[in-house]
Amino acid sequence: MKVRILKEEIKELNRVVDEFAVAMKEKLAEKARDGWCGWDDLEDGTELTRIKEKLGERVVWLLIGDDKQAVNVANFAMMIWYNDKEEQPVAED
């Protein structure tokens, strides 16, 4: 891939990820206002299991055509990643 095309591709990827992150933040803020909290301070695996179950439900809905679930899927994946981040490799830019 030529350098110019690669730079344009990366720029577009970054733009879309930033736009998607805004949608994720808006949905998270909405859910926080509704009282949904505690995802970041789990004392046992019960809540993490519940988050994983919710992720699975949203993936099914996404697969059967509810494209609006993409943001929910990403948010639940973020919560799981955050709670297991000690085992995740850190990506280098």
N, C-alpha and C positions, 0 to 999 in steps of 0.2 A: 504494500500500500504506500502510495507516495506520501511524503511528509505533509504537504498541504492538505491533502484529503484526510489524512489521519488527524491533523490538528482540527479540521472542521468537524470531523466525527466526534472527537473528544469534546469540543465546545458544545455541540448539540446534545450529547449525552449529559453533560453537566447542566445544561439549561433544563432539560426534561426532568432530571433528578431533582433539581431545585424546585421546579414547579410541582412535582409530585410530593416533595417534602412539605410544601405549603398546604397541600390538601390533607396530608397526614396530620400536620399540626392542628389544622382547623377541626378535624374529626376528634383528635385527642382532647382538645379544649372543650368541645361540645360534651364529650363523655365525662370529663372532669367536672363540668358544671352540673351534670346529672348525678354526680356523686360516685362515679366509677374511679376508684383510686386504690393504691396499695400494691400495684403491679411491680414496683421498684424496691420493695422491702419485704421479700417473702421469707418467712421463718421456717416453713416446711414446704414440701413438694406439692401440697394440696392445691394451692392457688396456681402454681405453675402448671399443674395437670389440667386445671380448669381453663387456663389460657390456651393450652395446647388443644384442648377439645374445641374451644371456640374457634381457633384457627382452622381446625379440620372442617367444622361446619361451614365456615366462610369459604373455604377452598371448594367444597362441594357446590355451594351456591354459585361461586364464580364459574366453575366448570359447566354448570347447566345454563349459563347465559346471563347471570346477574353481574355484569361488568362493574357495577358500582362497588362490589365487594373487594376490588383490588386494593383500595386504601385500607380497608379493615384487615385484609390478609397481611399487608405490609406492616400495619401497626402491631398486630399480634406477633408477627415474626420479630419485630424490633424488641418487644417485651421479652420474648424468649431469649433472643440474642443477649440482651442486657443482663438478664439473670444468670446467664451461663458464660458471660464474657471472659471470665478468668481462663476458660479452656479454649477460647477462640484466638487464633493467630491474629496479630495486629497487621493490617494491610499497610504497606508502604506505598506512598505516592510516587 
